[in-house]
Amino acid sequence: MLPSFTTIVSRLRLKQLRLLIALDEHGSVRKASDAISLSQPGATKALHEIEAIFGSSLFERTSKGLDANDMGRCVIRYARLIHTDLEHLREEMVGILQGHGGRLTVGTIMGAVPALVDSLARLREKQPELSVAVIEDTSARLLSLLDQGRLDVAICRTSVSQRPTAYQTRSRAPEPLVVVANPMHALADRAALQLADLMESRWVVFPVNMPMRLTLEREFRQAGLSFPLYAIETSSTFTTLSLLLQDRNLVAVVPADVAQMALDHSMLVKLDLTINSVSEPYEIVTRADVELTVPVALLIDELTA
């Protein structure tokens, strides 16, 4: 039977987690023990203790060494997360002691990437020793990571959350939307397009229930048109760009700032079609119950400048 959380916390030691990572990397007790400066008998004993703590075998013993089983791979994955978190803890403490630098983990939706990149460039000029991790995902996923403490700040929309009061937010202006396509698209040079003109095109769209998808669905309803069939759904900037580059018949609605770099390099063209529906503004989001660190406050200053 799996022990309680309290039991695991009271018995598990950091060196045991280091051993698990080393066993996964080297596949043998001897090599793993050498890697973390532990005797082979000591490593064997520590492995037995770990498996006793979790009440389960974590490795399969084979003629070639040790292979993690399903339970072992799960424990090793979290051991790596804990190890990484401790590295980040030290970076942040060094930044506090030195009065600059530190670590910042930011989550962002696709539409906010250009604004974030510009803000980070200005911030890193002022704080060159700042370590930054950027995670791009959907608003729902970013808020979940923020809740878990995996993000310091998220740039997304809290309307997808069932508990928006858990966050402190700072809104930005609505992002203008444009319709983009491959330069070889049949309507690339056509002026004064209507949405109905694109009914024969294939679409790349955001997944169901995402704010950008809801905006596009509203645009089709207001035009009295059915939403495109057989669309490709993705929230990834890179996937959207790659699809449009590969298929001259595809079109997509994306934030104007996101499209600009591809337009500047003639990778895509902006179709002469106005999107009348206004997208919901994204927000700069932090947890309401957590005091802002200096790097987070500085980034927010840049984003709102």
C-alpha positions, 0 to 999 in steps of 0.5 A: 500500500502506498504510504501517506504524504506525511510518511513520505515527507518525513522519511525521504531524503534529498540524497535518495532523490539524487541517487534515483536520478543517477540510477536512471542516467547510468543504469547501474548501482556501481556507476550511480554510486560513483556519480554521487560519491556514495559507496556501492553498499551505501547506494544499494541500501539507499535504494532499498530504503527508497523502495520501502518508503514508497512501498513498491519496487521502482526498478527491474533488475536485468542482466544489463543493469537497472531499468525503471518500471512505471512507478520508478519513472514516475518517482524519477520524474518528480525527483528531477523536478525537485532537484531543478526547483532547488537549483532555482531556489539557490539562483533566486536567493543569490539574486536577493543577496546581491540585490539584482539578478535572480530567477523569473519563470513566465507563462504566456499565451501566443498573442502576448509573446511579442510584448513579452519579448520586448519587455524581457529585452528591456528588463535584461538590459537592466538586470543582465544576471537575471535567469528567465524561463518562458512557457507558452501554453493556453490560459487554462494550463498557465493558470494551473501552473501559476496555482502550483507555484510553477510560474511567477507570473502569467500573461493570459486570460483569467476568464477561463478560471472558475476562481478568478478572485484567486488572482491579481490582474493588470489588463492590457488593451485588446489585441487586434486580429488579422487573417494571414495566409501563404503568399501563394494563397489564391486570394493573397492579392484580392482587395476588399475580401469578405469572410464568405470569400474564404469559405473554400479555404481550409482553416487553422483555428484555436481549440474549442472554448479558447477565447480566440476560438470564441472570437472567430466563432462570433465573427462567423455567426455575425456574418451568417456563416457556418464555422469552417468544417475540417479545420486544424486545431492548435494553440501553437504559434510555431505549428500555425506558422509551419502549417501556413508555410506548407499549405497554400490553401490554409488561412488563420486568424492570429493577433497582429503582433504575432503575425508581424515578424512573419509578414516582415520577412514575407513568410506570410501575407495579410489578407485584406479582410477586417475582423470586426469582433474584438478579442478579450484582452489578456492580463498580467496575472499573479497569485493574489496570496503571493508577494511579488518578487523584485524580478516579477515587479520589474517585469510588470513595470516593463509590460505596463510601461 
